[in-house]
Amino acid sequence: MRAGARRQNHRARAGSAQGSDFALQRLMPKLGLVPAKMCNCSRTGISESDRRMLMLLQGKIDATLGTEDNLLQLANRGMKFSVLADLYDSV
């Protein structure tokens, strides 16, 4: 889950795949977030994580799931982001 900024009322987005939605729902409580109370979780309909990362950088969403390749591409472009959690460590 990647975030540009931590806020009280998060807007977290998963892609259209059930797997990313399932991972997001399992990860959020481990971050201390209650999906129904503290954030608005919805699907973007976008299965490509690089496109969701672009939405994050545009400020359209506050958090999303992304791949390590996406992070490396963004870092190579000099873009700033924060990693809230690594799914491999958290799930």
Summary of the structure (lengths in Angstrom):
residues: 91
radius of gyration: 12.0
end to end distance: 11.8
largest distance: 35.8
contacts: 257
relative contact order: 0.28
helix: 43%
strand: 18%
